[in-house]
Amino acid sequence: MSKNRYAVKAKSDHLTYEFVSIGPKGHITKLVVYQHLFDNLYNLAFGDQTDKSEGLDDLIVSENGDTEKILSTVASTLFDFFDHHDGTIVFAQGSTHSRNRLYRRYLTHFLDLISENFILLGELGGEIERFQKGKDYTSFYIHKKY
């Protein structure tokens, strides 16, 4: 994960994070929201803020020229989230096939660094396994190493 990332503001519950993407399209407020699914599983939702009530659009394409910086910023929220929500697992899936492919490329590129702090799993054909480079995973699971 790149050290080049945006400053993030966390809500007091450490489930919602906000930052601003800055680029040729202007200042765009982004949200990362960890949504409780069941038991210790949370969904990582990410996108452009749509209004002041923490709504987000995960289908919009901002094209602000800062994709790697944005993804590094989203990844950085995992550290804070896990520090405040011990023993949880985060589920992530791109809202489209192309986004899922982008996330998979990013995870593959930074796999060694990710593996220092987290265990990354991928889902393929209904089976969940340790993330491996070169596989077309449909979703991802991540939890903190202890």
Buried (B, 14 or more C-beta within 10 A) or exposed (E): BBEEBBEBEBEEEBBBBBBBBBBEEEEBEBBBBBEEEEEEBBBBBBBBBEEEEEEBEBEEEBEBEBBBBBBBBBBBBBEBBBEEBEEBBBBBBBBEEEBBEBBBEBBBBBEEEBEEEBBBBBBEEEEEEEBEEEEEBBBBBBBBEE
